[in-house]
Each structure stands twice: as structure tokens, then as C-alpha cells.
Amino acid sequence: MTGQKAPVRRCSWHHCSAPAVATVAFELPNLLAGSRRDYCREHTAQIRQAKGTVVVARFGARQRPALLDLGDARQGRLAEPKVPSHRKGVMP
């Protein structure tokens, strides 16, 4: 094992020289579906608003509070337990 650090990744955004902090994967319906790109903090926040984007990896120095504000994120499928519905049978 060598003691060398990996080279700093740069943001994929056009003309952005900031260090990348996350890798974003693109899925349908995004036109970049099937590809992955590295983005800096500001561009990651902007990109994740588009449909078909998923943050798949975060790297670099972490900042506190959280790297990205998740307050506006939609709840995931497992965020709340599913309440069984009583569709079969007659309800009084």
C-alpha cells in the first residue's frame, strides 16, 4: 500500500473548478440516463432537484451540518410503516 493520496476529483459542471463531493447517477427519464458524474456541493444540490437523479456516493471532507439539506426530500418507501387496508370484507 502506498502512502499517496488519490487525486482530487473536480466537479463535472461546465467551467466549475471546485472539488467534487458526490457522485450522481442518472436514471430515466433524465437524458443522461445510464451515466454517473461527480459534482461539487452547490451543483449536487442543484442537480438532485431534477427527475431521475440519485446521489450514489459522497466523498471528501464532510461538513457539519449535513452535506446536503434533506428537508425538502420526499419520503422513501420505507420511511413510514404501511398500514394494512381493510378492503376485503364489509365495514359497518
N, CA, C and O atoms as a Tinker XYZ file with bonds, in Angstrom:
   368  protein
     1  N      0.846000   -1.183000    0.000000    73     2
     2  CA     0.000000    0.000000    0.000000    64     1     3
     3  C      0.887000    1.241000    0.000000    63     2     4     5
     4  O      1.835000    1.334000    0.781000    81     3
     5  N      0.587000    2.163000   -0.849000    73     3     6
     6  CA     1.389000    3.385000   -0.938000    64     5     7
     7  C      0.777000    4.458000   -0.057000    63     6     8     9
     8  O     -0.413000    4.413000    0.255000    81     7
     9  N      1.574000    5.399000    0.333000    73     7    10
    10  CA     1.115000    6.487000    1.191000    64     9    11
    11  C      0.579000    7.675000    0.415000    63    10    12    13
    12  O      0.326000    8.728000    1.000000    81    11
    13  N      0.402000    7.527000   -0.891000    73    11    14
    14  CA    -0.071000    8.639000   -1.706000    64    13    15
    15  C     -1.585000    8.776000   -1.621000    63    14    16    17
    16  O     -2.312000    7.785000   -1.560000    81    15
    17  N     -2.043000   10.018000   -1.619000    73    15    18
    18  CA    -3.482000   10.278000   -1.627000    64    17    19
    19  C     -3.989000   10.255000   -3.057000    63    18    20    21
    20  O     -3.250000   10.541000   -3.999000    81    19
    21  N     -5.257000    9.913000   -3.205000    73    19    22
    22  CA    -5.876000    9.929000   -4.529000    64    21    23
    23  C     -5.986000   11.371000   -5.006000    63    22    24    25
    24  O     -6.161000   12.278000   -4.192000    81    23
    25  N     -5.887000   11.595000   -6.311000    73    23    26
    26  CA    -6.025000   12.964000   -6.817000    64    25    27
    27  C     -7.430000   13.491000   -6.533000    63    26    28    29
    28  O     -8.400000   12.734000   -6.494000    81    27
    29  N     -7.515000   14.795000   -6.337000    73    27    30
    30  CA    -8.801000   15.423000   -6.036000    64    29    31
    31  C     -9.676000   15.406000   -7.284000    63    30    32    33
    32  O     -9.249000   15.834000   -8.356000    81    31
    33  N    -10.888000   14.914000   -7.140000    73    31    34
    34  CA   -11.829000   14.931000   -8.259000    64    33    35
    35  C    -12.409000   16.332000   -8.390000    63    34    36    37
    36  O    -12.633000   17.018000   -7.393000    81    35
    37  N    -12.644000   16.744000   -9.610000    73    35    38
    38  CA   -13.218000   18.058000   -9.879000    64    37    39
    39  C    -14.667000   17.911000  -10.296000    63    38    40    41
    40  O    -15.072000   16.863000  -10.799000    81    39
    41  N    -15.442000   18.955000  -10.090000    73    39    42
    42  CA   -16.856000   18.988000  -10.450000    64    41    43
    43  C    -17.000000   18.858000  -11.966000    63    42    44    45
    44  O    -16.236000   19.453000  -12.725000    81    43
    45  N    -17.993000   18.068000  -12.396000    73    43    46
    46  CA   -18.235000   17.855000  -13.830000    64    45    47
    47  C    -18.979000   19.010000  -14.489000    63    46    48    49
    48  O    -19.090000   19.056000  -15.714000    81    47
    49  N    -19.483000   19.932000  -13.695000    73    47    50
    50  CA   -20.227000   21.069000  -14.227000    64    49    51
    51  C    -19.311000   21.909000  -15.093000    63    50    52    53
    52  O    -18.137000   22.087000  -14.766000    81    51
    53  N    -19.828000   22.424000  -16.186000    73    51    54
    54  CA   -19.053000   23.207000  -17.147000    64    53    55
    55  C    -18.402000   24.407000  -16.472000    63    54    56    57
    56  O    -19.095000   25.223000  -15.864000    81    55
    57  N    -17.095000   24.524000  -16.568000    73    55    58
    58  CA   -16.280000   25.627000  -16.039000    64    57    59
    59  C    -16.288000   25.719000  -14.515000    63    58    60    61
    60  O    -16.036000   26.798000  -13.980000    81    59
    61  N    -16.563000   24.645000  -13.804000    73    59    62
    62  CA   -16.507000   24.654000  -12.338000    64    61    63
    63  C    -15.221000   23.956000  -11.909000    63    62    64    65
    64  O    -14.968000   22.815000  -12.297000    81    63
    65  N    -14.413000   24.642000  -11.108000    73    63    66
    66  CA   -13.150000   24.048000  -10.676000    64    65    67
    67  C    -13.186000   23.606000   -9.215000    63    66    68    69
    68  O    -12.152000   23.240000   -8.656000    81    67
    69  N    -14.358000   23.637000   -8.596000    73    67    70
    70  CA   -14.496000   23.220000   -7.195000    64    69    71
    71  C    -14.294000   21.713000   -7.073000    63    70    72    73
    72  O    -14.583000   20.972000   -8.013000    81    71
    73  N    -13.800000   21.254000   -5.922000    73    71    74
    74  CA   -13.645000   19.805000   -5.735000    64    73    75
    75  C    -15.002000   19.122000   -5.643000    63    74    76    77
    76  O    -15.943000   19.657000   -5.056000    81    75
    77  N    -15.089000   17.941000   -6.229000    73    75    78
    78  CA   -16.336000   17.177000   -6.204000    64    77    79
    79  C    -16.530000   16.570000   -4.820000    63    78    80    81
    80  O    -15.563000   16.179000   -4.166000    81    79
    81  N    -17.791000   16.492000   -4.375000    73    79    82
    82  CA   -18.099000   15.901000   -3.076000    64    81    83
    83  C    -19.081000   14.742000   -3.193000    63    82    84    85
    84  O    -19.315000   14.030000   -2.216000    81    83
    85  N    -19.660000   14.545000   -4.380000    73    83    86
    86  CA   -20.643000   13.474000   -4.550000    64    85    87
    87  C    -20.660000   12.981000   -5.987000    63    86    88    89
    88  O    -20.363000   13.722000   -6.924000    81    87
    89  N    -21.018000   11.705000   -6.137000    73    87    90
    90  CA   -21.232000   11.118000   -7.457000    64    89    91
    91  C    -22.735000   10.955000   -7.634000    63    90    92    93
    92  O    -23.416000   10.399000   -6.772000    81    91
    93  N    -23.244000   11.444000   -8.752000    73    91    94
    94  CA   -24.673000   11.381000   -9.046000    64    93    95
    95  C    -24.885000   10.434000  -10.221000    63    94    96    97
    96  O    -24.217000   10.546000  -11.249000    81    95
    97  N    -25.823000    9.499000  -10.058000    73    95    98
    98  CA   -26.203000    8.592000  -11.142000    64    97    99
    99  C    -27.494000    9.110000  -11.753000    63    98   100   101
   100  O    -28.355000    9.648000  -11.058000    81    99
   101  N    -27.613000    8.942000  -13.047000    73    99   102
   102  CA   -28.794000    9.406000  -13.760000    64   101   103
   103  C    -29.616000    8.211000  -14.229000    63   102   104   105
   104  O    -29.072000    7.240000  -14.756000    81   103
   105  N    -30.929000    8.291000  -14.034000    73   103   106
   106  CA   -31.864000    7.248000  -14.446000    64   105   107
   107  C    -32.925000    7.888000  -15.333000    63   106   108   109
   108  O    -33.024000    9.112000  -15.419000    81   107
   109  N    -33.713000    7.048000  -15.989000    73   107   110
   110  CA   -34.817000    7.579000  -16.787000    64   109   111
   111  C    -35.776000    8.307000  -15.882000    63   110   112   113
   112  O    -35.991000    7.847000  -14.760000    81   111
   113  N    -36.358000    9.394000  -16.283000    73   111   114
   114  CA   -36.484000    9.983000  -17.606000    64   113   115
   115  C    -35.391000   10.994000  -17.958000    63   114   116   117
   116  O    -35.523000   11.707000  -18.953000    81   115
   117  N    -34.325000   11.073000  -17.174000    73   115   118
   118  CA   -33.255000   12.027000  -17.435000    64   117   119
   119  C    -32.523000   11.659000  -18.724000    63   118   120   121
   120  O    -32.302000   10.481000  -19.007000    81   119
   121  N    -32.150000   12.670000  -19.497000    73   119   122
   122  CA   -31.464000   12.434000  -20.771000    64   121   123
   123  C    -30.070000   11.834000  -20.586000    63   122   124   125
   124  O    -29.522000   11.256000  -21.525000    81   123
   125  N    -29.490000   11.960000  -19.394000    73   123   126
   126  CA   -28.175000   11.385000  -19.108000    64   125   127
   127  C    -28.293000    9.993000  -18.483000    63   126   128   129
   128  O    -27.341000    9.516000  -17.864000    81   127
   129  N    -29.428000    9.345000  -18.632000    73   127   130
   130  CA   -29.674000    8.036000  -18.018000    64   129   131
   131  C    -28.559000    7.057000  -18.366000    63   130   132   133
   132  O    -28.130000    6.966000  -19.516000    81   131
   133  N    -28.098000    6.325000  -17.351000    73   131   134
   134  CA   -27.041000    5.342000  -17.545000    64   133   135
   135  C    -25.651000    5.879000  -17.282000    63   134   136   137
   136  O    -24.676000    5.133000  -17.381000    81   135
   137  N    -25.535000    7.153000  -16.949000    73   135   138
   138  CA   -24.205000    7.714000  -16.695000    64   137   139
   139  C    -24.099000    8.190000  -15.247000    63   138   140   141
   140  O    -25.100000    8.344000  -14.548000    81   139
   141  N    -22.855000    8.419000  -14.819000    73   139   142
   142  CA   -22.557000    8.948000  -13.488000    64   141   143
   143  C    -21.598000   10.108000  -13.641000    63   142   144   145
   144  O    -20.716000   10.089000  -14.499000    81   143
   145  N    -21.772000   11.118000  -12.807000    73   143   146
   146  CA   -20.885000   12.283000  -12.845000    64   145   147
   147  C    -20.609000   12.766000  -11.434000    63   146   148   149
   148  O    -21.420000   12.565000  -10.530000    81   147
   149  N    -19.461000   13.405000  -11.249000    73   147   150
   150  CA   -19.072000   13.962000   -9.954000    64   149   151
   151  C    -19.392000   15.447000   -9.935000    63   150   152   153
   152  O    -19.147000   16.159000  -10.909000    81   151
   153  N    -19.951000   15.914000   -8.799000    73   151   154
   154  CA   -20.326000   17.317000   -8.676000    64   153   155
   155  C    -19.886000   17.881000   -7.332000    63   154   156   157
   156  O    -19.757000   17.148000   -6.351000    81   155
   157  N    -19.657000   19.194000   -7.297000    73   155   158
   158  CA   -19.343000   19.891000   -6.055000    64   157   159
   159  C    -20.627000   20.030000   -5.237000    63   158   160   161
   160  O    -21.705000   19.643000   -5.689000    81   159
   161  N    -20.502000   20.581000   -4.043000    73   159   162
   162  CA   -21.655000   20.687000   -3.142000    64   161   163
   163  C    -22.797000   21.494000   -3.763000    63   162   164   165
   164  O    -23.944000   21.046000   -3.744000    81   163
   165  N    -22.511000   22.647000   -4.301000    73   163   166
   166  CA   -23.551000   23.513000   -4.853000    64   165   167
   167  C    -24.253000   22.867000   -6.047000    63   166   168   169
   168  O    -25.479000   22.912000   -6.151000    81   167
   169  N    -23.475000   22.269000   -6.941000    73   167   170
   170  CA   -24.080000   21.666000   -8.127000    64   169   171
   171  C    -24.809000   20.362000   -7.796000    63   170   172   173
   172  O    -25.779000   20.013000   -8.469000    81   171
   173  N    -24.352000   19.631000   -6.761000    73   171   174
   174  CA   -25.081000   18.435000   -6.337000    64   173   175
   175  C    -26.467000   18.820000   -5.851000    63   174   176   177
   176  O    -27.452000   18.160000   -6.180000    81   175
   177  N    -26.543000   19.886000   -5.070000    73   175   178
   178  CA   -27.844000   20.353000   -4.573000    64   177   179
   179  C    -28.755000   20.767000   -5.731000    63   178   180   181
   180  O    -29.962000   20.530000   -5.686000    81   179
   181  N    -28.188000   21.372000   -6.748000    73   179   182
   182  CA   -28.977000   21.804000   -7.904000    64   181   183
   183  C    -29.402000   20.610000   -8.763000    63   182   184   185
   184  O    -30.545000   20.555000   -9.218000    81   183
   185  N    -28.506000   19.665000   -8.985000    73   183   186
   186  CA   -28.774000   18.504000   -9.833000    64   185   187
   187  C    -29.830000   17.592000   -9.228000    63   186   188   189
   188  O    -30.665000   17.047000   -9.949000    81   187
   189  N    -29.800000   17.419000   -7.893000    73   187   190
   190  CA   -30.714000   16.461000   -7.289000    64   189   191
   191  C    -32.170000   16.904000   -7.339000    63   190   192   193
   192  O    -33.056000   16.129000   -6.979000    81   191
   193  N    -32.436000   18.126000   -7.774000    73   191   194
   194  CA   -33.811000   18.587000   -7.955000    64   193   195
   195  C    -34.413000   18.054000   -9.250000    63   194   196   197
   196  O    -35.633000   18.051000   -9.411000    81   195
   197  N    -33.576000   17.608000  -10.166000    73   195   198
   198  CA   -34.053000   17.098000  -11.458000    64   197   199
   199  C    -34.563000   15.670000  -11.299000    63   198   200   201
   200  O    -34.089000   14.919000  -10.446000    81   199
   201  N    -35.527000   15.311000  -12.124000    73   199   202
   202  CA   -36.052000   13.950000  -12.097000    64   201   203
   203  C    -35.003000   12.979000  -12.622000    63   202   204   205
   204  O    -34.250000   13.291000  -13.544000    81   203
   205  N    -34.970000   11.783000  -12.009000    73   203   206
   206  CA   -34.067000   10.744000  -12.481000    64   205   207
   207  C    -32.646000   10.866000  -11.994000    63   206   208   209
   208  O    -31.743000   10.292000  -12.604000    81   207
   209  N    -32.406000   11.611000  -10.889000    73   207   210
   210  CA   -31.057000   11.718000  -10.344000    64   209   211
   211  C    -31.000000   11.069000   -8.966000    63   210   212   213
   212  O    -31.927000   11.199000   -8.167000    81   211
   213  N    -29.900000   10.369000   -8.700000    73   211   214
   214  CA   -29.701000    9.685000   -7.424000    64   213   215
   215  C    -28.270000    9.917000   -6.975000    63   214   216   217
   216  O    -27.337000    9.650000   -7.732000    81   215
   217  N    -28.077000   10.416000   -5.739000    73   215   218
   218  CA   -26.734000   10.567000   -5.186000    64   217   219
   219  C    -26.288000    9.178000   -4.740000    63   218   220   221
   220  O    -26.888000    8.593000   -3.838000    81   219
   221  N    -25.241000    8.651000   -5.366000    73   219   222
   222  CA   -24.806000    7.279000   -5.082000    64   221   223
   223  C    -23.561000    7.211000   -4.215000    63   222   224   225
   224  O    -23.296000    6.165000   -3.622000    81   223
   225  N    -22.787000    8.287000   -4.117000    73   223   226
   226  CA   -21.577000    8.269000   -3.289000    64   225   227
   227  C    -21.234000    9.686000   -2.865000    63   226   228   229
   228  O    -21.404000   10.644000   -3.618000    81   227
   229  N    -20.745000    9.789000   -1.633000    73   227   230
   230  CA   -20.239000   11.062000   -1.132000    64   229   231
   231  C    -18.818000   10.834000   -0.681000    63   230   232   233
   232  O    -18.501000    9.783000   -0.123000    81   231
   233  N    -17.955000   11.811000   -0.919000    73   231   234
   234  CA   -16.554000   11.664000   -0.551000    64   233   235
   235  C    -15.978000   13.025000   -0.238000    63   234   236   237
   236  O    -16.645000   14.046000   -0.408000    81   235
   237  N    -14.744000   13.042000    0.218000    73   235   238
   238  CA   -14.101000   14.293000    0.589000    64   237   239
   239  C    -14.403000   14.636000    2.035000    63   238   240   241
   240  O    -15.016000   13.846000    2.754000    81   239
   241  N    -13.974000   15.811000    2.458000    73   239   242
   242  CA   -14.190000   16.248000    3.835000    64   241   243
   243  C    -15.664000   16.523000    4.073000    63   242   244   245
   244  O    -16.306000   17.245000    3.310000    81   243
   245  N    -16.186000   15.944000    5.128000    73   243   246
   246  CA   -17.591000   16.160000    5.475000    64   245   247
   247  C    -17.711000   17.440000    6.283000    63   246   248   249
   248  O    -16.847000   17.767000    7.097000    81   247
   249  N    -18.791000   18.150000    6.044000    73   247   250
   250  CA   -19.054000   19.370000    6.791000    64   249   251
   251  C    -20.242000   19.113000    7.704000    63   250   252   253
   252  O    -21.124000   18.321000    7.374000    81   251
   253  N    -20.266000   19.772000    8.836000    73   251   254
   254  CA   -21.412000   19.688000    9.732000    64   253   255
   255  C    -22.096000   21.024000    9.720000    63   254   256   257
   256  O    -21.386000   22.022000    9.839000    81   255
   257  N    -23.366000   21.153000    9.591000    73   255   258
   258  CA   -24.384000   20.116000    9.493000    64   257   259
   259  C    -24.280000   19.317000    8.201000    63   258   260   261
   260  O    -23.306000   19.454000    7.462000    81   259
   261  N    -25.265000   18.496000    7.931000    73   259   262
   262  CA   -25.224000   17.533000    6.834000    64   261   263
   263  C    -24.744000   18.162000    5.535000    63   262   264   265
   264  O    -24.877000   19.366000    5.316000    81   263
   265  N    -24.179000   17.309000    4.675000    73   263   266
   266  CA   -23.635000   17.752000    3.388000    64   265   267
   267  C    -24.693000   18.474000    2.555000    63   266   268   269
   268  O    -24.431000   19.529000    1.979000    81   267
   269  N    -25.880000   17.895000    2.501000    73   267   270
   270  CA   -26.973000   18.483000    1.734000    64   269   271
   271  C    -28.189000   18.637000    2.619000    63   270   272   273
   272  O    -28.411000   17.812000    3.504000    81   271
   273  N    -28.986000   19.677000    2.403000    73   271   274
   274  CA   -30.212000   19.854000    3.157000    64   273   275
   275  C    -31.256000   18.895000    2.613000    63   274   276   277
   276  O    -31.653000   19.001000    1.452000    81   275
   277  N    -31.702000   17.964000    3.439000    73   275   278
   278  CA   -32.680000   16.966000    3.004000    64   277   279
   279  C    -34.089000   17.315000    3.459000    63   278   280   281
   280  O    -34.982000   16.471000    3.395000    81   279
   281  N    -34.302000   18.539000    3.914000    73   279   282
   282  CA   -35.615000   18.941000    4.403000    64   281   283
   283  C    -36.701000   18.884000    3.348000    63   282   284   285
   284  O    -37.861000   18.640000    3.678000    81   283
   285  N    -36.356000   19.103000    2.080000    73   283   286
   286  CA   -37.354000   19.098000    1.023000    64   285   287
   287  C    -37.439000   17.753000    0.301000    63   286   288   289
   288  O    -38.181000   17.618000   -0.673000    81   287
   289  N    -36.685000   16.764000    0.773000    73   287   290
   290  CA   -36.677000   15.460000    0.101000    64   289   291
   291  C    -37.979000   14.712000    0.356000    63   290   292   293
   292  O    -38.578000   14.823000    1.425000    81   291
   293  N    -38.400000   13.957000   -0.636000    73   291   294
   294  CA   -39.596000   13.129000   -0.479000    64   293   295
   295  C    -39.268000   11.959000    0.428000    63   294   296   297
   296  O    -38.119000   11.525000    0.512000    81   295
   297  N    -40.289000   11.451000    1.109000    73   295   298
   298  CA   -40.072000   10.298000    1.971000    64   297   299
   299  C    -39.871000    9.065000    1.126000    63   298   300   301
   300  O    -40.497000    8.903000    0.078000    81   299
   301  N    -38.990000    8.193000    1.591000    73   299   302
   302  CA   -38.741000    6.939000    0.896000    64   301   303
   303  C    -39.859000    5.941000    1.142000    63   302   304   305
   304  O    -40.759000    6.183000    1.946000    81   303
   305  N    -39.790000    4.829000    0.449000    73   303   306
   306  CA   -40.827000    3.811000    0.584000    64   305   307
   307  C    -40.898000    3.239000    1.994000    63   306   308   309
   308  O    -41.982000    2.888000    2.459000    81   307
   309  N    -39.769000    3.140000    2.679000    73   307   310
   310  CA   -39.752000    2.522000    3.994000    64   309   311
   311  C    -39.729000    3.545000    5.121000    63   310   312   313
   312  O    -39.469000    3.183000    6.269000    81   311
   313  N    -39.993000    4.810000    4.822000    73   311   314
   314  CA   -39.938000    5.845000    5.840000    64   313   315
   315  C    -41.038000    5.663000    6.880000    63   314   316   317
   316  O    -40.799000    5.889000    8.066000    81   315
   317  N    -42.221000    5.265000    6.471000    73   315   318
   318  CA   -43.324000    5.032000    7.392000    64   317   319
   319  C    -43.829000    3.620000    7.198000    63   318   320   321
   320  O    -43.892000    3.133000    6.069000    81   319
   321  N    -44.193000    2.948000    8.295000    73   319   322
   322  CA   -44.745000    1.603000    8.129000    64   321   323
   323  C    -46.090000    1.673000    7.426000    63   322   324   325
   324  O    -46.884000    2.580000    7.676000    81   323
   325  N    -46.336000    0.736000    6.567000    73   323   326
   326  CA   -47.572000    0.711000    5.809000    64   325   327
   327  C    -48.687000    0.148000    6.689000    63   326   328   329
   328  O    -48.544000   -0.906000    7.308000    81   327
   329  N    -49.786000    0.871000    6.724000    73   327   330
   330  CA   -50.937000    0.427000    7.491000    64   329   331
   331  C    -51.784000   -0.451000    6.578000    63   330   332   333
   332  O    -52.168000   -0.023000    5.490000    81   331
   333  N    -52.081000   -1.683000    7.016000    73   331   334
   334  CA   -52.880000   -2.558000    6.155000    64   333   335
   335  C    -54.278000   -1.992000    5.951000    63   334   336   337
   336  O    -54.907000   -1.486000    6.880000    81   335
   337  N    -54.740000   -2.089000    4.734000    73   335   338
   338  CA   -56.095000   -1.609000    4.441000    64   337   339
   339  C    -57.073000   -2.768000    4.631000    63   338   340   341
   340  O    -56.707000   -3.939000    4.524000    81   339
   341  N    -58.289000   -2.420000    4.906000    73   339   342
   342  CA   -59.337000   -3.422000    5.129000    64   341   343
   343  C    -60.306000   -3.380000    3.950000    63   342   344   345
   344  O    -61.490000   -3.091000    4.121000    81   343
   345  N    -59.805000   -3.665000    2.775000    73   343   346
   346  CA   -60.644000   -3.596000    1.573000    64   345   347
   347  C    -61.562000   -4.794000    1.454000    63   346   348   349
   348  O    -62.677000   -4.670000    0.946000    81   347
   349  N    -61.116000   -5.945000    1.911000    73   347   350
   350  CA   -61.960000   -7.134000    1.829000    64   349   351
   351  C    -62.859000   -7.176000    3.049000    63   350   352   353
   352  O    -62.428000   -6.875000    4.162000    81   351
   353  N    -64.062000   -7.537000    2.841000    73   351   354
   354  CA   -64.996000   -7.599000    3.953000    64   353   355
   355  C    -65.873000   -6.367000    4.003000    63   354   356   357
   356  O    -65.582000   -5.362000    3.355000    81   355
   357  N    -66.912000   -6.441000    4.745000    73   355   358
   358  CA   -67.869000   -5.328000    4.840000    64   357   359
   359  C    -67.585000   -4.548000    6.106000    63   358   360   361
   360  O    -67.456000   -5.122000    7.187000    81   359
   361  N    -67.491000   -3.259000    5.966000    73   359   362
   362  CA   -67.274000   -2.388000    7.112000    64   361   363
   363  C    -68.620000   -1.842000    7.556000    63   362   364   365
   364  O    -69.407000   -1.433000    6.701000    81   363
   365  N    -68.926000   -1.813000    8.851000    73   363   366
   366  CA   -70.234000   -1.323000    9.308000    64   365   367
   367  C    -70.429000    0.146000    9.050000    63   366   368
   368  O    -71.478000    0.698000    9.380000    81   367
